[in-house]
């Protein structure tokens, strides 16, 4: 039995997930090659050591090429779904990525009272969403856990400013996902967003069970960092345990 445990006590996002799983042992070049099969260009992805709260790990960064024409337009849910279907990905990776994308899009549709076809991913958001969801699906395929466990999701407080204006934390799409999938959550004193809609979608579509602590026994650890709140949170810990170790 190979168990993967997510410690989401300091948040979860797409880039935190990628960083933690690469730090856990997924070769970055293999991840990069899988993402390059998507009909998606105009970005660069990199991995670098990172640290916060006394924890060392990996930060995955995505930067857009500002002059690339694909980065100047919006993309809607049906287009992003078609991109996953067109990619040269293993079947389980494409299937999981499509499901995660649908979870996130349906949450946005419900939160903003629009149809699924009207769900729009803006310039950077479209690229980040595709990299995070397809990348997480590939990393999980590569690690091949028999079971994925997690702590409850911990989010911050206050509000964040986005294209739709100022939104309360947890943001509406995260509330939709955690409510629909009965994901246990808790708050903390950190001011700002620790759980993103992408992170919540990964939890909804990938985690088999929630519990407070990792299973007992030795385990390898990986840590992935986000862009915000690094000294107060904003990172994800993952533990991979083989039965009998």
C-alpha positions as CSV (number, residue, x, y, z in Angstrom):
1,X,0.0,0.0,0.0
2,X,1.4,3.4,-1.1
3,X,-0.1,6.3,0.8
4,X,0.2,9.9,0.0
5,X,-0.7,12.4,2.7
6,X,-1.4,16.1,2.2
7,X,-0.9,18.4,5.2
8,X,-3.0,21.4,4.2
9,X,-2.7,23.1,7.5
10,X,-1.1,26.1,5.8
11,X,-3.1,26.1,2.7
12,X,-3.3,24.4,-0.7
13,X,-3.0,25.8,-4.2
14,X,-1.9,24.5,-7.6
15,X,1.6,25.8,-7.5
16,X,2.0,24.5,-3.9
17,X,0.9,21.1,-5.0
18,X,3.3,21.0,-7.9
19,X,6.2,22.1,-5.7
20,X,5.4,19.6,-3.0
21,X,5.1,16.7,-5.5
22,X,8.3,17.6,-7.4
23,X,10.1,18.0,-4.0
24,X,8.8,14.6,-3.1
25,X,10.5,13.0,-6.1
26,X,8.6,13.6,-9.4
27,X,11.3,14.6,-11.9
28,X,10.8,18.2,-13.0
29,X,11.9,17.5,-16.6
30,X,9.2,14.8,-16.9
31,X,6.6,17.2,-15.6
32,X,7.8,19.9,-18.0
33,X,7.7,17.4,-21.0
34,X,4.1,16.3,-20.1
35,X,3.0,20.0,-20.0
36,X,4.6,20.6,-23.4
37,X,2.2,18.2,-25.0
38,X,-0.6,20.7,-24.4
39,X,-1.4,23.1,-27.2
40,X,-0.4,25.9,-24.9
41,X,2.5,28.2,-25.5
42,X,3.8,31.6,-24.3
43,X,5.0,30.7,-20.9
44,X,8.1,29.5,-19.0
45,X,8.1,27.1,-16.1
46,X,10.9,26.7,-13.6
47,X,11.6,25.0,-10.3
48,X,13.8,26.4,-7.5
49,X,14.6,25.8,-3.9
50,X,12.4,27.8,-1.5
51,X,12.1,28.2,2.3
52,X,9.6,29.6,4.8
53,X,8.8,29.0,8.5
54,X,11.9,27.0,8.8
55,X,10.8,24.5,6.1
56,X,12.9,23.9,2.9
57,X,11.1,22.8,-0.3
58,X,10.5,23.7,-3.9
59,X,8.8,26.6,-5.6
60,X,7.3,26.1,-9.1
61,X,7.1,29.4,-11.0
62,X,5.3,30.1,-14.2
63,X,6.0,33.3,-16.1
64,X,4.2,34.6,-19.2
65,X,5.9,35.9,-22.3
66,X,4.4,39.4,-22.5
67,X,4.6,39.7,-26.2
68,X,3.0,36.3,-27.0
69,X,-0.5,36.7,-28.6
70,X,-2.0,33.8,-26.7
71,X,-1.5,35.7,-23.4
72,X,-3.6,38.6,-24.5
73,X,-7.0,36.9,-24.7
74,X,-9.4,35.1,-22.5
75,X,-10.2,31.4,-22.7
76,X,-13.5,29.7,-21.8
77,X,-14.1,26.4,-20.2
78,X,-14.9,24.5,-23.5
79,X,-11.6,25.6,-25.1
80,X,-9.5,24.6,-22.1
81,X,-11.2,21.2,-22.0
82,X,-10.5,20.7,-25.7
83,X,-6.8,21.5,-25.0
84,X,-6.6,18.7,-22.5
85,X,-8.3,16.3,-24.9
86,X,-5.9,17.3,-27.7
87,X,-2.7,16.8,-25.5
88,X,-0.6,13.7,-25.8
89,X,-1.1,12.6,-22.2
90,X,-1.6,9.2,-20.7
91,X,-5.3,8.4,-20.4
92,X,-5.5,8.6,-16.6
93,X,-3.7,12.0,-16.6
94,X,-6.1,13.5,-19.2
95,X,-9.1,12.1,-17.4
96,X,-8.2,13.4,-14.0
97,X,-7.2,16.8,-15.4
98,X,-10.5,17.2,-17.2
99,X,-12.4,16.3,-14.1
100,X,-10.5,18.8,-12.0
101,X,-11.1,21.5,-14.6
102,X,-14.8,20.7,-14.6
103,X,-15.0,20.9,-10.8
104,X,-13.3,24.3,-10.8
105,X,-15.5,25.6,-13.7
106,X,-18.7,24.4,-12.2
107,X,-17.8,26.1,-8.9
108,X,-17.2,29.4,-10.7
109,X,-20.4,29.0,-12.7
110,X,-22.4,28.5,-9.5
111,X,-20.6,31.2,-7.5
112,X,-21.2,33.8,-10.3
113,X,-24.6,32.5,-11.5
114,X,-23.5,31.9,-15.1
115,X,-23.6,28.9,-17.4
116,X,-20.6,26.5,-17.6
117,X,-19.9,27.6,-21.2
118,X,-19.6,31.2,-20.0
119,X,-16.9,30.5,-17.4
120,X,-13.9,32.5,-18.4
121,X,-10.3,32.1,-17.4
122,X,-8.5,35.4,-17.9
123,X,-5.1,35.7,-19.6
124,X,-2.7,34.5,-16.8
125,X,-5.5,32.6,-15.0
126,X,-6.0,30.3,-18.1
127,X,-2.3,29.4,-18.3
128,X,-1.9,28.9,-14.5
129,X,-5.0,26.8,-14.3
130,X,-3.9,24.5,-17.1
131,X,-0.4,24.1,-15.8
132,X,-1.6,23.4,-12.2
133,X,-4.4,21.0,-13.0
134,X,-2.6,19.0,-15.7
135,X,0.7,19.2,-13.8
136,X,-0.9,17.9,-10.6
137,X,-2.6,15.1,-12.5
138,X,0.7,14.0,-14.1
139,X,2.5,14.1,-10.7
140,X,-0.1,11.9,-9.1
141,X,0.1,9.5,-12.0
142,X,3.8,9.4,-11.7
143,X,3.8,8.8,-8.0
144,X,1.0,6.3,-8.3
145,X,-0.4,6.3,-4.7
146,X,-3.0,3.7,-3.8
147,X,-4.7,6.1,-1.5
148,X,-4.5,9.9,-1.0
149,X,-5.3,11.3,2.5
150,X,-5.4,14.9,3.7
151,X,-5.9,17.1,6.7
152,X,-8.9,19.5,6.6
153,X,-8.2,22.5,4.4
154,X,-7.0,25.6,6.3
155,X,-7.8,29.1,4.8
156,X,-7.0,32.6,6.0
157,X,-9.3,35.5,6.7
158,X,-10.1,39.0,5.3
159,X,-10.5,39.6,1.6
160,X,-8.5,39.6,-1.7
161,X,-8.7,42.0,-4.7
162,X,-9.3,40.3,-8.1
163,X,-10.9,41.2,-11.5
164,X,-14.4,40.8,-10.0
165,X,-13.6,43.2,-7.2
166,X,-12.9,42.5,-3.6
167,X,-13.9,39.0,-2.5
168,X,-14.1,37.6,1.0
169,X,-11.8,34.8,2.1
170,X,-12.6,31.9,1.6
171,X,-13.5,33.1,-1.9
172,X,-16.9,32.0,-3.3
173,X,-15.6,29.3,-5.6
174,X,-13.7,27.7,-2.7
175,X,-16.9,27.8,-0.6
176,X,-18.8,26.2,-3.5
177,X,-16.3,23.3,-3.8
178,X,-15.9,22.6,-0.1
179,X,-19.6,22.6,0.4
180,X,-20.5,20.5,-2.6
181,X,-17.9,17.8,-1.8
182,X,-18.3,18.0,2.0
183,X,-14.6,18.9,2.4
184,X,-13.8,19.7,6.1
185,X,-12.3,23.2,6.5
186,X,-11.0,25.4,9.3
187,X,-9.9,29.0,9.5
188,X,-6.7,30.6,10.9
189,X,-5.5,34.1,11.8
190,X,-3.5,34.6,8.6
191,X,-4.9,37.6,6.6
192,X,-5.3,36.5,3.0
193,X,-6.1,33.5,0.8
194,X,-4.4,30.2,1.6
195,X,-6.8,27.9,-0.3
196,X,-7.3,28.8,-4.0
197,X,-10.1,27.4,-6.2
198,X,-7.4,25.3,-8.0
199,X,-6.3,23.9,-4.7
200,X,-9.8,23.1,-3.6
201,X,-10.5,21.4,-6.9
202,X,-7.5,19.2,-6.4
203,X,-8.8,18.3,-2.9
204,X,-12.2,17.5,-4.3
205,X,-11.1,15.4,-7.2
206,X,-8.1,13.6,-5.7
207,X,-8.4,13.1,-2.0
208,X,-9.9,9.8,-0.7
209,X,-10.2,10.7,3.0
210,X,-9.6,13.5,5.5
211,X,-8.0,13.0,8.9
212,X,-6.0,15.1,11.3
213,X,-2.6,13.4,11.2
214,X,-0.5,11.3,8.8
215,X,-0.6,7.6,9.1
216,X,2.1,6.3,11.5
217,X,5.5,5.1,10.2
218,X,8.4,6.5,8.2
219,X,7.6,8.6,5.2
220,X,9.4,10.8,2.6
221,X,8.4,14.4,2.8
222,X,8.0,17.1,0.1
223,X,7.2,20.8,0.6
224,X,5.8,23.2,-2.0
225,X,5.5,27.0,-1.7
226,X,3.1,29.5,-3.1
227,X,3.6,33.2,-3.8
228,X,2.0,34.7,-0.7
229,X,2.1,34.5,3.1
230,X,5.3,32.4,3.0
231,X,6.3,33.4,6.5
232,X,2.9,32.7,8.0
233,X,1.7,29.8,5.8
234,X,1.3,29.5,2.1
235,X,3.0,26.2,1.8
236,X,2.0,22.6,1.5
237,X,3.6,19.5,3.0
238,X,3.2,16.0,1.4
239,X,4.3,12.7,2.8
240,X,4.7,9.4,0.8
241,X,4.7,6.2,2.8
242,X,5.2,2.7,1.6
243,X,3.4,0.0,3.7
244,X,6.0,-2.1,5.5
245,X,8.7,0.6,5.6
